Amino acid sequence: MKKESKKSENPFVTYYKSAMDEFSKITWPTKEQAALLTAITVVVSSAVAFMIGLFDFGFAEAYQAILDLI
């Protein structure tokens, strides 16, 4: 049996249809999950920013101490 050849669709329409098919497969987090994940992101980002700030301060002080010795 031969397959019937479909009229070729516009590539934009094909893309849109496949994107909508994939979009319908998404499992969205609950409100509680979203709040928890947001809180984790804020805490981890703040901790990393604090650590980078400490390293920056330490390196700046060490650099200044070296310059004062010269």
N, C-alpha and C positions, 0 to 999 in steps of 0.2 A: 504494500500500500504506500502510496506517495503522500507525503505531507502536503497539506494545502499551504501555499505560500501566502503569508499575510502581507497586506500592503504595509510597506515600511513606514513606521511612525516617525514623527519628528523626534530627534535625539533629546530635546529638552523635555518633551512629554514623557519619553521613556525614562529619563533620569528622575523626573518628578514622581512618577508612579513607583519606581523602585525605592526612592527615598521615603515615600509615604508608607510603603510596605515595611521597610526597616524601622521607621518611626513607631509603627504600631506594635513592634516587638519589644520596645523598651519597657523595663520594669522600673518604675519610678520609686524613689525611697519615700517612706512615710514622713510625716512632719517631724516626729521624734528622731528618726534616723538622720534627717537633714540637719536638725538642730545639733545633735551630738557630733556629727561629722564637721559641722561648721565650727563648733567649740574646739574640737581637736585641732583643726587647721589653725585657728587663732592662737591656741596655746603653743603649738609646735613652732609656728612662725615667730611668735614673740620670743620663745626660748632661743631660737637660732639667731634672731636679731640681737638679743642680749649677749650671746656668746661672741658674735662678730664684733659687737661694740667693745667688749672686754679685750679681745685680741687687738683691735685697733688702738685702744687706749694703751695697752701694754707695749705694743710696738712703737707707738709715738713717744712714750716715756723712755723706752730703751734707746731710740734714735736720738732723742734730746740729750740723754746722758752721755752717749758717745760723742755728740757734737760738743758738749761742755768739756769733755776731756781733751779735745783737740785744741 
